[in-house]
């Protein structure tokens, strides 16, 4: 039996609508998003039709609408799937008893892994999506919160003697750009390599702002205790 959530009482994923091909999938929603990502990069968001996305995902067009009522909803879901976890990570780390350096390192490492694990480039979506779309505009404002949090860490870390003096807004922009650009060369199929990439980039970024007398090894020891 299924509850109101559409999942069985045992907690297993509900079976979706009929597929256009015989290949089963445990997660048709993820298939749709991955298919849309491939077509968006090849044809642009406007150039990829719902019918093409459905076919690429191995679904009938009507079946796709069971998961997403429109192409725009697919784009919204793609952005939300990486933006919401990043904001949640910032909130969680903001409450943790950590130095600002460890807080910053843990966030940057987590964000790079999150972005690289997605089958699409969220930054590309935000820049190519229509910001006249109210929800896309709202997502862009949410992205500004990511920057504000990074700048706050830099300012507070400097006040505590952890970081060198810097233009926090500019450095925050550079840090976010570095995390987002990582998706362009990450090896998505190799999760161990992705984790290594995240660790190396996060290390480089935090080491670059550490004050004299602070060392990255101590930051990592603290972070490892979380």
N, C-alpha and C positions, 0 to 999 in steps of 0.2 A: 504494500500500500504506500501511497505518497501523501505527505502532509501538504500544507499550504505552500511550503517553500519549493515544491516540485521535486524534492529529494525523497528517496525511500526512507522508511522508518529505521533502516539499518545504517543510514548515513551515506550510502553509496550514491554516486551521481545518477540523476534521472536520465533515461534514454531520450535522446532528442528526436526531432522530426526526421522523416525519411530523407536519405541522402541520394544524390544523383548517381553515385557510383557504389560499388560493392565494398569499398574499403571502410571499415568501421573506425570510429575515433572516440576516445574517452572524453574529449573536450571539443565539441564542434565550435564553441565560441572562440577558443584559441585558434582553431583552424581558420575561421573567418578572418580574425585579426591578422594572422600570418599571411593569408592570401591577399588581403587588402593592402598590407604593407608592401608586398612584392609589386602589385599593380600600381599603387600610388607612386612608387619610385620610378616605374617604367613609363607611366602615362600621366602622372600628376593626379591630384585628388579629383579635379573636375573631369579629367579624361577617363577615369575608370568607372565603369557602370556597375550597378548593383548586380546585374545579370552576370557580368564577367567575374565579379568577386565570388558570387555563389558557385559558378562553374569551377573556378580555381580552387575553391574550398571543398569541392566534391558534393555540393548541395544543390537542390533545386532553388530557384529564386524565391518561391513562396516559403521554403523552409528557412532561408536566411532571415526573413522577416519575423520568424518566431523568436530569434535572438536579438535582432536589431531592427527597429521599425524604419530606419533610413540609413543612407550612407553617412550622413552627418553624425549619427549616433555611434557609428563605428569609429570615426575620428575622435569623438569625445571620449569613448572608452579607452582608446589607445593612449591618449594624453593622461586620463585619470589613472590608468593602471601604473604609471610611473610617478606621476606627480603626488598623488595621495600618500603612497608609502614614504616618499622622501620627506614630506611635511610631517608625517607621523614619527619618523625617525628623529627629526629635529626636536619635536616636542618631547619625545622620550629622553633623548640625550640632554636636553635642556634642564630636565629635572634630576638628572643623575649627579651623584657626588663625584665630580671629575675635575681635573684641571682643564683649562680652556684648550690647551694643546691636545690632550687626549680626546676631548669632546670633538674637536675639529677633525682630528685624524680618523676617529671612528665614523663620523658622518661622511667624510669624503670617500673613505674606503667602501662604505656601504652603498653610497650613491653610484659609484662607478660600477660596482657589481650589479646593482639593480638595472642601470641603463644598458649595460652590455648584455644582460640576460634577455632583454626584450628583443623580439624579432624585428624591430623597427627603430628608427632614429626619432626620438620624441622631439628633439630640437628642430629637425627638418619639418615635422608636422606643424609645430607652432609657427614656424616662419612661412610655411606654404599654405596653411589653413587661412580661412577668412576671419580676420579679427573683427569684422562687422557682425559676425555671429556672436551673440551675447555670451554664450557659454565659452567660446574660444577666448573672448576678451577677458572673461572671468578667470580662465586658466592662466592667461598671461599675467594677470594681477597676482595670482597665487604664486607664480614663478618668482615674482618680485619679493615674496616673503622668504623664499630660499636665499636670495641675495642679502636681504636685511639680516637674516639670522647669521650668515657667514660674517657680515660686517660687524655685527655685535660681538661675535666671538673674538674677532681681531682686536676690537677696541678694548674689550674687557681683559683680554689676555695681555695687552700692552700695559693696562693699568695695574695688573698683578705682577708685572715684570717677566711674563712668559714670552712675549713677542716683542720684536723691534717696532719702533714707530713707523707707521706707513699710512698711506691714503687707504683707509679701510674699504671704502666703496669701490675703488679701482682694483684692489687686490681681490676683493670678493668676486668681482666680475671675472677676473682672470682665473680664479679657482673654479668657478662654475663653468666657464668656457672649457677649462682643461678636463673636467669630469665629463662634460657632454661630448667633447670631441673624441674622447676615448672610444666611443662606439664606432667610429669610422675605421678603426684598425684592430679592434678586439677580435679575438678568435672565439666566436660565439659557441662553436661546437665543442670547445675544450674548456670545461668549467674550471679545471685546475689552473689552466693558463689565465683565464679571466680573473680568478682570485689573485693570482700573482700580479697581474697587471694593476688591479685595484690597489694592492698593497704598495707597489712601487710608485705609482702616481701619487697616492695619498702621502707617502713618505716624502717624496720630492717637494710637494706643495707645503707641507707643514714645516719641514726642515728649513725651507727658504725664509720663514718668518720668525724662527726661534731666536730669542735673545741670547747674547753671550752668556755662557755658563749653563745653558740648557742643552740637553742632548736628546736625540731622537730615540735612542735605546731606552731611556727612562720613560719616555712617552709611550712606547710600545709595551713596556712591562706593565704600566698602569692600565693601558687599554686592554691588555690580555686578561685582566682580572674581571672584566665586565662579562 
